[in-house]
């Protein structure tokens, strides 16, 4: 049994059931009659292939769900995967077929070609603006479109043009953000490449073939983005940020610039991972440290997962954490060091961070991660070695420190620079 009917709001609902082939009744809603027809044709072909004993073609949407359920949670970058997978669900307009395409409806074998179209569609975006919880894109042709949340329904809905004059005026005078960077596109392409490799290497069995050959290398990656070079020039700028931030969040900003850990490692730090120094009080009242203090992050929460990250509790950090200890509280079973006053962690900081930067007179493009850059630049200025910085900051090796911050470490060039005055 199969049928297509037009709904009241102008969309089309396809209905399919085949008891002979043991296919349960399934309904899907589409924007056009053609999309509904294409879906029914695909279902019928799949049903016939199964009846004849042919191998079922797995869809990218099935692979996404399996990857998000089984593979990604084991990665330190799981949160990044969730955001990238959400973006990969956005429908794109296929100018060749004159229809909306969804990667998740694509058979795995066809993903490289469709991902190329998906990437080209995102390169067309020139400006991005959030209004409330909605995201709007201005494309190369100058048209503003609204991108519906891909998690709002069973199937992600295609974008719609903006027609409201007042909203258009608001969008045109809001700076927002620029085009998608090549690094952003590369990260999403790399995720697809990894997923295809895992489907071929680890998921396929004799009775259930996800991919017969490795097609991961067919995914073409965009160029790497150039490293950002942004940090606070002096302590006064950091102090201005701290003063501008609300109580609780100010301590998080200060710790980010003093400890230099990645955002999730710092903001989700809990008290069991904070060890205060132990002192012995002498007869004259002076103290002697007999056991050093430190902060630590377990290996499973470190990006490269090679070793835990340990940061010594030097005096100024100890003083900050002693103040935080006096205001500690719990949230369920968690004991977060940095919290909103009621124990809740700072999982979403966009508004707080934006407000603090505006009040402190800090450039709006300055990111939270740039506090980590600030920490590195100040350590280098103080004479710290790259290997020490890599261990304290949780890098697997000194390669990233050398690539991004090497130009700040100029001590080894001083002797050569001095030779310039001897030329004449």
C-alpha positions as CSV (number, residue, x, y, z in Angstrom):
1,X,0.0,0.0,0.0
2,X,1.3,3.4,-0.9
3,X,-0.3,6.8,-1.3
4,X,0.5,10.6,-1.4
5,X,-1.9,13.2,-0.1
6,X,-1.7,17.0,0.0
7,X,-2.0,18.5,3.5
8,X,-3.8,21.7,4.4
9,X,-0.6,23.7,4.8
10,X,0.5,22.8,1.2
11,X,2.9,20.1,2.0
12,X,2.6,16.4,0.9
13,X,2.5,13.3,3.0
14,X,3.7,10.0,1.6
15,X,2.4,6.8,3.2
16,X,3.9,3.3,2.6
17,X,3.3,-0.2,3.9
18,X,4.2,-3.7,2.5
19,X,3.2,-6.6,4.7
20,X,4.4,-9.1,2.1
21,X,7.9,-7.7,2.4
22,X,7.6,-7.2,6.2
23,X,7.8,-3.4,5.9
24,X,5.8,-1.6,8.6
25,X,3.7,1.4,7.8
26,X,5.8,4.5,7.4
27,X,4.8,8.2,6.8
28,X,7.0,11.1,5.7
29,X,6.1,14.7,5.0
30,X,7.7,16.7,2.1
31,X,7.7,20.2,0.7
32,X,6.7,19.1,-2.8
33,X,5.0,16.3,-4.7
34,X,8.2,15.4,-6.5
35,X,10.1,14.9,-3.2
36,X,7.3,12.6,-2.0
37,X,7.3,10.6,-5.3
38,X,11.1,10.3,-5.1
39,X,10.9,9.0,-1.6
40,X,8.2,6.4,-2.5
41,X,10.3,5.2,-5.5
42,X,13.4,4.8,-3.3
43,X,11.4,2.8,-0.7
44,X,9.9,0.5,-3.4
45,X,13.4,-0.1,-4.9
46,X,14.8,-0.9,-1.5
47,X,11.9,-3.3,-0.8
48,X,12.3,-5.0,-4.1
49,X,16.0,-5.4,-3.6
50,X,15.5,-7.0,-0.2
51,X,13.0,-9.4,-1.7
52,X,15.5,-10.4,-4.3
53,X,18.2,-10.8,-1.7
54,X,20.2,-7.7,-2.7
55,X,22.2,-5.8,-0.1
56,X,20.4,-2.8,1.4
57,X,21.9,0.6,0.8
58,X,22.6,2.4,4.0
59,X,21.7,6.1,4.3
60,X,24.0,8.7,5.7
61,X,21.3,9.6,8.3
62,X,21.5,6.1,9.7
63,X,25.3,6.4,9.9
64,X,25.1,9.8,11.6
65,X,22.8,8.4,14.3
66,X,25.0,5.3,14.9
67,X,28.2,7.4,15.0
68,X,26.6,9.9,17.5
69,X,25.4,7.0,19.6
70,X,28.4,4.7,19.6
71,X,31.6,6.4,18.4
72,X,31.5,10.1,19.3
73,X,30.8,9.9,23.0
74,X,34.2,8.3,23.5
75,X,35.9,11.3,22.0
76,X,37.0,14.4,23.9
77,X,35.6,16.5,21.0
78,X,32.1,15.0,21.4
79,X,30.5,18.4,21.9
80,X,32.1,19.6,18.7
81,X,30.8,16.5,16.9
82,X,27.3,17.3,18.1
83,X,27.4,20.8,16.7
84,X,28.9,19.7,13.4
85,X,26.4,16.9,13.0
86,X,23.6,19.4,13.6
87,X,24.9,21.6,10.8
88,X,25.3,18.6,8.5
89,X,21.5,18.1,8.7
90,X,20.7,21.4,7.0
91,X,19.0,20.9,3.7
92,X,20.6,22.5,0.7
93,X,19.2,23.6,-2.7
94,X,20.4,21.4,-5.5
95,X,20.6,23.7,-8.6
96,X,21.1,20.7,-10.9
97,X,18.1,18.7,-9.8
98,X,16.0,21.8,-8.8
99,X,15.2,20.3,-5.5
100,X,16.1,20.3,-1.8
101,X,18.8,17.8,-0.8
102,X,19.5,16.3,2.6
103,X,22.7,14.5,3.3
104,X,20.9,12.2,5.7
105,X,18.7,10.9,2.8
106,X,21.8,10.1,0.7
107,X,23.1,6.6,0.4
108,X,26.6,6.3,1.9
109,X,28.1,5.6,-1.5
110,X,26.9,8.9,-2.9
111,X,27.9,11.0,0.1
112,X,31.2,12.4,-1.3
113,X,29.4,14.0,-4.3
114,X,26.5,15.4,-2.3
115,X,28.9,16.7,0.4
116,X,30.7,18.7,-2.3
117,X,27.4,20.4,-3.1
118,X,26.7,20.9,0.6
119,X,30.1,22.6,1.0
120,X,29.5,24.8,-2.0
121,X,26.1,25.9,-0.6
122,X,27.7,27.0,2.7
123,X,30.4,28.9,0.9
124,X,27.6,31.0,-0.6
125,X,26.8,32.4,2.8
126,X,28.2,35.9,3.3
127,X,26.8,36.9,6.7
128,X,25.2,35.2,9.7
129,X,22.9,36.9,12.2
130,X,21.1,35.5,15.2
131,X,17.8,37.1,16.2
132,X,16.4,35.4,19.3
133,X,16.9,31.7,18.7
134,X,16.8,31.9,15.0
135,X,19.8,32.1,12.6
136,X,19.6,34.0,9.4
137,X,22.0,33.8,6.4
138,X,22.7,36.5,3.8
139,X,23.8,34.7,0.6
140,X,26.0,35.8,-2.3
141,X,23.0,37.1,-4.2
142,X,22.1,39.4,-1.3
143,X,19.0,37.5,-0.2
144,X,18.4,36.9,3.5
145,X,17.1,33.4,4.5
146,X,16.0,31.8,7.7
147,X,17.6,28.4,8.5
148,X,15.1,26.3,10.6
149,X,16.5,24.3,13.5
150,X,17.3,20.8,12.1
151,X,16.2,19.2,15.4
152,X,12.7,20.8,15.4
153,X,11.0,18.0,13.6
154,X,11.4,14.5,12.3
155,X,12.9,15.8,9.1
156,X,15.0,19.1,8.9
157,X,13.1,21.7,7.0
158,X,14.6,23.8,4.1
159,X,15.5,27.4,4.6
160,X,12.9,30.1,3.8
161,X,13.4,33.6,2.3
162,X,12.9,36.6,4.7
163,X,10.1,38.9,3.4
164,X,9.2,41.0,6.5
165,X,10.5,44.6,5.9
166,X,11.2,45.3,9.6
167,X,13.1,42.1,10.0
168,X,15.1,42.8,6.9
169,X,16.0,46.2,8.2
170,X,17.2,44.7,11.5
171,X,19.3,42.1,9.7
172,X,20.9,44.7,7.4
173,X,22.0,46.9,10.3
174,X,23.3,44.0,12.5
175,X,27.0,43.2,11.9
176,X,26.6,39.5,12.9
177,X,29.3,37.1,11.7
178,X,30.9,36.7,8.4
179,X,31.2,33.7,6.0
180,X,31.9,30.2,7.2
181,X,35.7,29.8,7.5
182,X,37.5,27.1,5.6
183,X,38.4,25.7,9.0
184,X,34.8,25.2,9.9
185,X,34.0,23.5,6.6
186,X,37.1,21.4,6.9
187,X,36.1,20.2,10.4
188,X,32.7,19.1,9.1
189,X,34.2,17.4,6.0
190,X,36.7,15.7,8.2
191,X,33.9,14.3,10.4
192,X,32.1,12.9,7.4
193,X,35.4,11.4,6.2
194,X,35.9,9.7,9.6
195,X,32.4,8.4,9.7
196,X,32.7,6.8,6.2
197,X,36.0,5.2,7.3
198,X,34.5,3.8,10.5
199,X,31.4,2.5,8.5
200,X,33.7,0.6,6.1
201,X,36.3,-0.6,8.6
202,X,34.3,-1.4,11.8
203,X,30.6,-1.6,11.1
204,X,30.4,-3.8,8.0
205,X,29.9,-7.5,8.6
206,X,29.2,-10.4,6.2
207,X,25.5,-10.1,6.9
208,X,25.3,-6.3,7.0
209,X,27.5,-4.3,4.6
210,X,27.6,-0.6,5.3
211,X,30.3,0.1,2.7
212,X,32.0,-2.4,0.5
213,X,35.0,-0.2,-0.2
214,X,36.7,2.7,1.6
215,X,35.5,5.9,0.0
216,X,36.6,8.2,2.8
217,X,39.5,9.6,0.8
218,X,37.0,10.8,-1.9
219,X,36.0,13.6,0.6
220,X,37.9,16.7,-0.4
221,X,38.9,18.9,2.5
222,X,38.9,22.7,2.5
223,X,42.2,24.3,3.3
224,X,43.2,24.8,7.0
225,X,42.4,28.1,8.5
226,X,45.3,30.3,9.4
227,X,45.9,30.3,13.2
228,X,44.3,33.2,15.1
229,X,46.7,35.6,16.7
230,X,44.7,37.4,19.3
231,X,45.5,38.0,23.0
232,X,45.4,40.7,25.7
233,X,48.4,43.0,25.5
234,X,48.5,43.8,29.2
235,X,47.2,43.0,32.6
236,X,45.0,46.2,32.6
237,X,42.9,44.7,29.8
238,X,42.3,41.5,31.8
239,X,41.5,43.5,34.9
240,X,38.9,45.5,32.9
241,X,37.3,42.3,31.7
242,X,37.2,41.0,35.3
243,X,35.6,44.2,36.6
244,X,33.0,44.2,33.8
245,X,31.9,40.6,34.5
246,X,29.3,39.6,37.1
247,X,30.3,37.9,40.3
248,X,31.3,34.3,39.7
249,X,32.0,34.8,36.0
250,X,34.8,37.2,36.9
251,X,36.7,34.5,38.6
252,X,36.3,32.2,35.6
253,X,37.8,34.8,33.3
254,X,40.7,35.4,35.7
255,X,41.4,31.6,36.0
256,X,41.2,31.2,32.2
257,X,44.0,33.8,31.7
258,X,46.1,32.4,34.6
259,X,45.6,28.6,34.0
260,X,45.2,28.6,30.2
261,X,43.1,25.4,30.1
262,X,40.5,24.8,27.3
263,X,37.1,26.1,28.2
264,X,35.4,22.8,29.0
265,X,38.3,21.6,31.1
266,X,38.2,24.8,33.2
267,X,34.6,25.7,33.4
268,X,33.5,22.1,34.2
269,X,36.3,21.7,36.8
270,X,35.0,20.1,40.1
271,X,36.3,20.4,43.6
272,X,37.5,16.8,43.8
273,X,40.1,17.7,41.2
274,X,41.4,20.6,43.2
275,X,44.2,19.8,45.8
276,X,45.2,22.6,48.1
277,X,48.8,22.8,49.4
278,X,49.5,21.5,52.9
279,X,51.6,23.8,55.1
280,X,53.4,23.3,58.4
281,X,53.3,26.3,60.7
282,X,56.6,27.1,62.4
283,X,57.1,28.4,65.9
284,X,57.8,31.9,64.6
285,X,54.5,31.9,62.7
286,X,55.9,31.3,59.2
287,X,54.6,28.5,57.0
288,X,56.5,25.8,55.2
289,X,54.8,24.0,52.3
290,X,55.2,20.2,52.9
291,X,52.8,19.1,50.1
292,X,52.3,21.1,46.9
293,X,48.8,21.8,45.6
294,X,47.6,21.3,42.1
295,X,44.6,21.2,39.7
296,X,44.1,18.2,37.4
297,X,42.0,16.9,34.6
298,X,41.7,13.2,33.9
299,X,42.9,11.8,30.6
300,X,39.4,11.0,29.3
301,X,38.6,14.8,29.4
302,X,41.8,15.8,27.6
303,X,41.6,16.5,23.9
304,X,44.3,14.1,22.8
305,X,43.6,11.6,25.7
306,X,47.3,10.7,26.1
307,X,47.8,11.8,29.7
308,X,46.1,13.8,32.5
309,X,46.8,17.5,32.7
310,X,48.2,18.8,36.0
311,X,48.7,22.4,36.9
312,X,50.7,23.5,40.0
313,X,48.8,25.7,42.4
314,X,51.1,28.6,42.6
315,X,50.3,31.4,45.2
316,X,48.1,33.7,43.1
317,X,46.1,30.7,41.9
318,X,45.8,29.3,45.4
319,X,44.5,32.7,46.6
320,X,41.8,32.7,43.9
321,X,40.7,29.2,44.6
322,X,40.6,29.8,48.4
323,X,38.1,32.6,47.7
324,X,36.0,30.3,45.5
325,X,36.1,27.5,48.1
326,X,34.4,29.9,50.6
327,X,31.4,30.2,48.1
328,X,31.2,26.5,47.1
329,X,27.9,24.8,46.7
330,X,26.5,21.7,44.9
331,X,24.3,21.1,41.9
332,X,22.9,17.6,42.1
333,X,25.8,15.3,42.4
334,X,28.2,17.9,41.0
335,X,30.5,20.2,42.8
336,X,31.6,22.8,40.2
337,X,34.3,25.3,41.1
338,X,32.9,28.0,38.8
339,X,29.1,28.4,39.0
340,X,26.3,30.8,38.7
341,X,25.7,31.1,42.4
342,X,23.5,28.1,42.7
343,X,25.9,25.4,41.7
344,X,25.0,25.5,38.0
345,X,28.0,25.5,35.7
346,X,28.8,28.0,32.9
347,X,27.9,25.7,30.0
348,X,26.6,28.6,27.9
349,X,28.5,31.9,28.2
350,X,27.8,33.7,25.0
351,X,25.7,36.5,26.5
352,X,27.9,37.0,29.6
353,X,31.1,37.0,27.6
354,X,29.7,39.5,25.0
355,X,28.4,41.8,27.7
356,X,31.7,41.8,29.6
357,X,33.7,42.6,26.4
358,X,31.5,45.5,25.6
359,X,31.7,47.0,29.0
360,X,35.5,46.5,29.2
361,X,36.0,48.0,25.8
362,X,37.5,44.8,24.4
363,X,37.2,44.0,20.7
364,X,34.0,42.1,19.9
365,X,36.0,39.5,18.0
366,X,38.0,38.5,21.0
367,X,37.1,34.9,21.8
368,X,37.1,33.1,25.1
369,X,39.8,30.8,23.7
370,X,41.9,33.9,23.2
371,X,42.4,33.9,27.0
372,X,44.3,30.7,26.4
373,X,46.4,32.6,23.8
374,X,46.9,35.3,26.3
375,X,48.2,32.8,28.9
376,X,50.7,31.4,26.4
377,X,52.0,34.8,25.3
378,X,52.5,35.9,28.9
379,X,54.4,32.7,29.7
380,X,56.6,33.1,26.7
381,X,57.3,36.7,27.6
382,X,58.3,35.4,31.1
383,X,60.8,32.9,29.6
384,X,58.8,29.7,29.8
385,X,60.0,26.9,27.4
386,X,57.6,25.4,24.8
387,X,57.7,22.0,26.4
388,X,56.7,23.4,29.7
389,X,53.8,25.3,28.1
390,X,52.7,22.2,26.2
391,X,52.5,20.1,29.4
392,X,50.7,22.8,31.4
393,X,48.2,23.5,28.7
394,X,47.3,20.0,27.8
395,X,48.9,19.7,24.3
396,X,50.1,16.3,23.1
397,X,53.5,17.8,22.0
398,X,55.1,21.2,21.3
399,X,54.0,21.3,17.6
400,X,51.0,23.4,18.2
401,X,52.8,25.8,20.5
402,X,55.6,26.1,17.9
403,X,53.2,26.7,15.0
404,X,50.9,29.2,16.7
405,X,53.1,31.0,19.2
406,X,56.6,30.4,17.9
407,X,57.0,33.9,16.6
408,X,56.6,35.2,20.1
409,X,59.6,33.3,21.4
410,X,62.4,35.5,20.2
411,X,65.2,34.9,22.7
412,X,67.1,32.6,20.4
413,X,67.1,35.4,17.7
414,X,68.5,38.1,20.0
415,X,72.2,37.3,19.3
416,X,71.6,37.3,15.5
417,X,69.7,40.6,15.7
418,X,72.5,42.2,17.6
419,X,74.9,41.5,14.7
420,X,73.1,44.1,12.6
421,X,75.0,47.0,14.3
422,X,78.3,45.4,13.4
423,X,77.8,45.5,9.6
424,X,79.1,49.0,9.2
